[in-house]
Amino acid sequence: MSQPSASGHAPPQGHHDDGMHEHQGSLRGYLTGFALAAILTVIPFWLVMGHVIENTQVAIFVILALAVIQIFVHIVYFLHLDTRSESGWNMMAFIFTAVLVIIVLGASIWVMYNENANMMPMSPRYQQHGQAQ
């Protein structure tokens, strides 16, 4: 008969509770993740140092897109977050956390921008207005 776990419930038959997580990474998976992460780090470095993209806004957009892709590489290959782990609850918790972080960061940037635009006495708009009088 199985020994009860810390929660008082016996683990299902055929399930060994040895403290290991459901998703154990293989060497091939870790090496694939490492290679992708390294490539996604080298490409933006090359774009900036080689002045490959002349338009600054396009370069920033490309670098941010590569950063988002790298975040997903880390999530899949190193954190092993997918819809299968813990019946999808890990992914739901991650999505909830990501939404909250985006809201907090977006609101903070919006507040700082408005504070800068409305409260800075040395902005060019005030300097031109003071010289016209």
PyRosetta script that sets phi, psi and omega in degrees:
from pyrosetta import init, pose_from_sequence

init()
pose = pose_from_sequence("MSQPSASGHAPPQGHHDDGMHEHQGSLRGYLTGFALAAILTVIPFWLVMGHVIENTQVAIFVILALAVIQIFVHIVYFLHLDTRSESGWNMMAFIFTAVLVIIVLGASIWVMYNENANMMPMSPRYQQHGQAQ")
pose.set_psi(1, 144.8)
pose.set_omega(1, -176.7)
pose.set_phi(2, -76.3)
pose.set_psi(2, 147.1)
pose.set_omega(2, 175.6)
pose.set_phi(3, -80.5)
pose.set_psi(3, 139.9)
pose.set_omega(3, 178.0)
pose.set_phi(4, -67.7)
pose.set_psi(4, 149.1)
pose.set_omega(4, 178.1)
pose.set_phi(5, -82.2)
pose.set_psi(5, -174.7)
pose.set_omega(5, -179.4)
pose.set_phi(6, -61.4)
pose.set_psi(6, -27.1)
pose.set_omega(6, -179.5)
pose.set_phi(7, -82.4)
pose.set_psi(7, -5.6)
pose.set_omega(7, 178.6)
pose.set_phi(8, 94.0)
pose.set_psi(8, -2.0)
pose.set_omega(8, -179.7)
pose.set_phi(9, -104.5)
pose.set_psi(9, 142.0)
pose.set_omega(9, 176.9)
pose.set_phi(10, -77.7)
pose.set_psi(10, 139.2)
pose.set_omega(10, 178.3)
pose.set_phi(11, -67.4)
pose.set_psi(11, 154.0)
pose.set_omega(11, 179.5)
pose.set_phi(12, -61.4)
pose.set_psi(12, 155.2)
pose.set_omega(12, 179.2)
pose.set_phi(13, -60.8)
pose.set_psi(13, 139.8)
pose.set_omega(13, 179.0)
pose.set_phi(14, 83.4)
pose.set_psi(14, -1.1)
pose.set_omega(14, -178.4)
pose.set_phi(15, -107.7)
pose.set_psi(15, 121.9)
pose.set_omega(15, 179.5)
pose.set_phi(16, -101.3)
pose.set_psi(16, 119.5)
pose.set_omega(16, -179.3)
pose.set_phi(17, -94.1)
pose.set_psi(17, 81.6)
pose.set_omega(17, -178.6)
pose.set_phi(18, -103.7)
pose.set_psi(18, 16.5)
pose.set_omega(18, 177.7)
pose.set_phi(19, 86.9)
pose.set_psi(19, -2.2)
pose.set_omega(19, -179.7)
pose.set_phi(20, -86.2)
pose.set_psi(20, 148.1)
pose.set_omega(20, 179.5)
pose.set_phi(21, -77.0)
pose.set_psi(21, 165.8)
pose.set_omega(21, -178.8)
pose.set_phi(22, -63.5)
pose.set_psi(22, -38.9)
pose.set_omega(22, -177.4)
pose.set_phi(23, -104.5)
pose.set_psi(23, 109.0)
pose.set_omega(23, 174.2)
pose.set_phi(24, -103.1)
pose.set_psi(24, 125.5)
pose.set_omega(24, -178.0)
pose.set_phi(25, -74.0)
pose.set_psi(25, 141.7)
pose.set_omega(25, 175.5)
pose.set_phi(26, -91.8)
pose.set_psi(26, 163.7)
pose.set_omega(26, 178.4)
pose.set_phi(27, -61.4)
pose.set_psi(27, -39.1)
pose.set_omega(27, 179.4)
pose.set_phi(28, -63.3)
pose.set_psi(28, -41.6)
pose.set_omega(28, 179.0)
pose.set_phi(29, -64.9)
pose.set_psi(29, -42.2)
pose.set_omega(29, 178.6)
pose.set_phi(30, -66.9)
pose.set_psi(30, -39.7)
pose.set_omega(30, 178.7)
pose.set_phi(31, -67.8)
pose.set_psi(31, -37.1)
pose.set_omega(31, 175.9)
pose.set_phi(32, -63.3)
pose.set_psi(32, -45.4)
pose.set_omega(32, 178.2)
pose.set_phi(33, -62.3)
pose.set_psi(33, -41.5)
pose.set_omega(33, 178.6)
pose.set_phi(34, -63.5)
pose.set_psi(34, -43.9)
pose.set_omega(34, -179.7)
pose.set_phi(35, -63.2)
pose.set_psi(35, -45.1)
pose.set_omega(35, 178.7)
pose.set_phi(36, -63.3)
pose.set_psi(36, -42.7)
pose.set_omega(36, 179.5)
pose.set_phi(37, -63.5)
pose.set_psi(37, -40.8)
pose.set_omega(37, 179.4)
pose.set_phi(38, -65.3)
pose.set_psi(38, -43.4)
pose.set_omega(38, 178.7)
pose.set_phi(39, -63.6)
pose.set_psi(39, -42.5)
pose.set_omega(39, -179.2)
pose.set_phi(40, -73.0)
pose.set_psi(40, -9.5)
pose.set_omega(40, 172.9)
pose.set_phi(41, -92.5)
pose.set_psi(41, -38.7)
pose.set_omega(41, -176.3)
pose.set_phi(42, -71.9)
pose.set_psi(42, -37.2)
pose.set_omega(42, -177.0)
pose.set_phi(43, -60.1)
pose.set_psi(43, -51.2)
pose.set_omega(43, 178.0)
pose.set_phi(44, -62.6)
pose.set_psi(44, -36.7)
pose.set_omega(44, 177.1)
pose.set_phi(45, -60.2)
pose.set_psi(45, -44.6)
pose.set_omega(45, 178.5)
pose.set_phi(46, -64.8)
pose.set_psi(46, -40.8)
pose.set_omega(46, 179.7)
pose.set_phi(47, -60.8)
pose.set_psi(47, -40.4)
pose.set_omega(47, -177.8)
pose.set_phi(48, -77.7)
pose.set_psi(48, -48.6)
pose.set_omega(48, -175.5)
pose.set_phi(49, -70.4)
pose.set_psi(49, -30.0)
pose.set_omega(49, -179.9)
pose.set_phi(50, -92.2)
pose.set_psi(50, -0.4)
pose.set_omega(50, -177.7)
pose.set_phi(51, 49.3)
pose.set_psi(51, 47.8)
pose.set_omega(51, -176.0)
pose.set_phi(52, -70.3)
pose.set_psi(52, -41.2)
pose.set_omega(52, 180.0)
pose.set_phi(53, -106.2)
pose.set_psi(53, 118.9)
pose.set_omega(53, -175.9)
pose.set_phi(54, -75.0)
pose.set_psi(54, -36.7)
pose.set_omega(54, -179.3)
pose.set_phi(55, -75.3)
pose.set_psi(55, 120.6)
pose.set_omega(55, -175.4)
pose.set_phi(56, -64.9)
pose.set_psi(56, -41.7)
pose.set_omega(56, -179.0)
pose.set_phi(57, -64.2)
pose.set_psi(57, -39.7)
pose.set_omega(57, 178.7)
pose.set_phi(58, -66.8)
pose.set_psi(58, -41.5)
pose.set_omega(58, 178.9)
pose.set_phi(59, -62.2)
pose.set_psi(59, -43.3)
pose.set_omega(59, 178.6)
pose.set_phi(60, -63.3)
pose.set_psi(60, -42.9)
pose.set_omega(60, 179.4)
pose.set_phi(61, -62.4)
pose.set_psi(61, -43.7)
pose.set_omega(61, -180.0)
pose.set_phi(62, -64.2)
pose.set_psi(62, -42.8)
pose.set_omega(62, -179.9)
pose.set_phi(63, -65.6)
pose.set_psi(63, -41.6)
pose.set_omega(63, 177.3)
pose.set_phi(64, -65.3)
pose.set_psi(64, -38.1)
pose.set_omega(64, 177.1)
pose.set_phi(65, -63.6)
pose.set_psi(65, -42.8)
pose.set_omega(65, 176.9)
pose.set_phi(66, -65.3)
pose.set_psi(66, -33.0)
pose.set_omega(66, 176.8)
pose.set_phi(67, -66.1)
pose.set_psi(67, -41.6)
pose.set_omega(67, 178.3)
pose.set_phi(68, -64.2)
pose.set_psi(68, -41.5)
pose.set_omega(68, 177.5)
pose.set_phi(69, -62.0)
pose.set_psi(69, -40.3)
pose.set_omega(69, 179.4)
pose.set_phi(70, -66.5)
pose.set_psi(70, -35.2)
pose.set_omega(70, 175.4)
pose.set_phi(71, -59.6)
pose.set_psi(71, -44.6)
pose.set_omega(71, 179.3)
pose.set_phi(72, -66.9)
pose.set_psi(72, -34.7)
pose.set_omega(72, 176.0)
pose.set_phi(73, -61.9)
pose.set_psi(73, -44.7)
pose.set_omega(73, 179.2)
pose.set_phi(74, -64.5)
pose.set_psi(74, -40.6)
pose.set_omega(74, -179.5)
pose.set_phi(75, -63.1)
pose.set_psi(75, -44.1)
pose.set_omega(75, -175.5)
pose.set_phi(76, -78.2)
pose.set_psi(76, -47.8)
pose.set_omega(76, -171.2)
pose.set_phi(77, -86.8)
pose.set_psi(77, -27.5)
pose.set_omega(77, -176.3)
pose.set_phi(78, -110.3)
pose.set_psi(78, -40.3)
pose.set_omega(78, 178.2)
pose.set_phi(79, -87.1)
pose.set_psi(79, -16.3)
pose.set_omega(79, 178.7)
pose.set_phi(80, 56.1)
pose.set_psi(80, 39.3)
pose.set_omega(80, 176.6)
pose.set_phi(81, -88.4)
pose.set_psi(81, 122.3)
pose.set_omega(81, 173.0)
pose.set_phi(82, -152.0)
pose.set_psi(82, -178.6)
pose.set_omega(82, -175.7)
pose.set_phi(83, -75.6)
pose.set_psi(83, -10.8)
pose.set_omega(83, -179.7)
pose.set_phi(84, -84.9)
pose.set_psi(84, -28.2)
pose.set_omega(84, -175.6)
pose.set_phi(85, -73.4)
pose.set_psi(85, 130.0)
pose.set_omega(85, 179.4)
pose.set_phi(86, 53.0)
pose.set_psi(86, 38.7)
pose.set_omega(86, 179.1)
pose.set_phi(87, 57.3)
pose.set_psi(87, 30.4)
pose.set_omega(87, 176.9)
pose.set_phi(88, 90.3)
pose.set_psi(88, -6.3)
pose.set_omega(88, -177.2)
pose.set_phi(89, -69.1)
pose.set_psi(89, -34.1)
pose.set_omega(89, 176.8)
pose.set_phi(90, -61.8)
pose.set_psi(90, -42.9)
pose.set_omega(90, 179.6)
pose.set_phi(91, -66.6)
pose.set_psi(91, -40.3)
pose.set_omega(91, 178.8)
pose.set_phi(92, -63.6)
pose.set_psi(92, -41.6)
pose.set_omega(92, 177.7)
pose.set_phi(93, -63.8)
pose.set_psi(93, -39.7)
pose.set_omega(93, 178.8)
pose.set_phi(94, -65.4)
pose.set_psi(94, -44.7)
pose.set_omega(94, 179.4)
pose.set_phi(95, -62.2)
pose.set_psi(95, -43.7)
pose.set_omega(95, 178.0)
pose.set_phi(96, -59.3)
pose.set_psi(96, -45.3)
pose.set_omega(96, 179.5)
pose.set_phi(97, -63.9)
pose.set_psi(97, -42.3)
pose.set_omega(97, 179.9)
pose.set_phi(98, -62.8)
pose.set_psi(98, -41.0)
pose.set_omega(98, 178.4)
pose.set_phi(99, -63.5)
pose.set_psi(99, -43.6)
pose.set_omega(99, 178.8)
pose.set_phi(100, -63.2)
pose.set_psi(100, -41.6)
pose.set_omega(100, 179.1)
pose.set_phi(101, -64.3)
pose.set_psi(101, -41.9)
pose.set_omega(101, 178.7)
pose.set_phi(102, -63.0)
pose.set_psi(102, -42.5)
pose.set_omega(102, 179.1)
pose.set_phi(103, -63.2)
pose.set_psi(103, -46.5)
pose.set_omega(103, -178.5)
pose.set_phi(104, -64.7)
pose.set_psi(104, -45.1)
pose.set_omega(104, 179.4)
pose.set_phi(105, -65.1)
pose.set_psi(105, -44.4)
pose.set_omega(105, 179.3)
pose.set_phi(106, -62.2)
pose.set_psi(106, -43.5)
pose.set_omega(106, 179.0)
pose.set_phi(107, -65.9)
pose.set_psi(107, -38.5)
pose.set_omega(107, 179.6)
pose.set_phi(108, -65.3)
pose.set_psi(108, -43.4)
pose.set_omega(108, 179.0)
pose.set_phi(109, -65.2)
pose.set_psi(109, -40.8)
pose.set_omega(109, 179.2)
pose.set_phi(110, -62.8)
pose.set_psi(110, -44.1)
pose.set_omega(110, 179.8)
pose.set_phi(111, -64.5)
pose.set_psi(111, -45.2)
pose.set_omega(111, -179.4)
pose.set_phi(112, -65.0)
pose.set_psi(112, -37.5)
pose.set_omega(112, 178.2)
pose.set_phi(113, -64.1)
pose.set_psi(113, -46.3)
pose.set_omega(113, -179.8)
pose.set_phi(114, -67.1)
pose.set_psi(114, -37.8)
pose.set_omega(114, 175.5)
pose.set_phi(115, -62.2)
pose.set_psi(115, -43.4)
pose.set_omega(115, 179.7)
pose.set_phi(116, -65.1)
pose.set_psi(116, -43.6)
pose.set_omega(116, -177.3)
pose.set_phi(117, -70.6)
pose.set_psi(117, -34.1)
pose.set_omega(117, -173.1)
pose.set_phi(118, -99.2)
pose.set_psi(118, -17.5)
pose.set_omega(118, -171.9)
pose.set_phi(119, -116.7)
pose.set_psi(119, -11.4)
pose.set_omega(119, -176.8)
pose.set_phi(120, -78.7)
pose.set_psi(120, 116.7)
pose.set_omega(120, -177.5)
pose.set_phi(121, -74.4)
pose.set_psi(121, -18.0)
pose.set_omega(121, -176.1)
pose.set_phi(122, -100.2)
pose.set_psi(122, 19.4)
pose.set_omega(122, 179.2)
pose.set_phi(123, -70.3)
pose.set_psi(123, 155.2)
pose.set_omega(123, -178.5)
pose.set_phi(124, -57.4)
pose.set_psi(124, -31.2)
pose.set_omega(124, -179.8)
pose.set_phi(125, -62.4)
pose.set_psi(125, -40.5)
pose.set_omega(125, -180.0)
pose.set_phi(126, -75.8)
pose.set_psi(126, -34.4)
pose.set_omega(126, 179.6)
pose.set_phi(127, -66.7)
pose.set_psi(127, -41.4)
pose.set_omega(127, 178.2)
pose.set_phi(128, -66.3)
pose.set_psi(128, -39.5)
pose.set_omega(128, -178.6)
pose.set_phi(129, -66.9)
pose.set_psi(129, -37.4)
pose.set_omega(129, 179.7)
pose.set_phi(130, -71.0)
pose.set_psi(130, -30.9)
pose.set_omega(130, -179.0)
pose.set_phi(131, -78.6)
pose.set_psi(131, -24.0)
pose.set_omega(131, -177.1)
pose.set_phi(132, -74.4)
pose.set_psi(132, -19.6)
pose.set_omega(132, -177.0)
pose.set_phi(133, -82.4)
pose.dump_pdb("model.pdb")
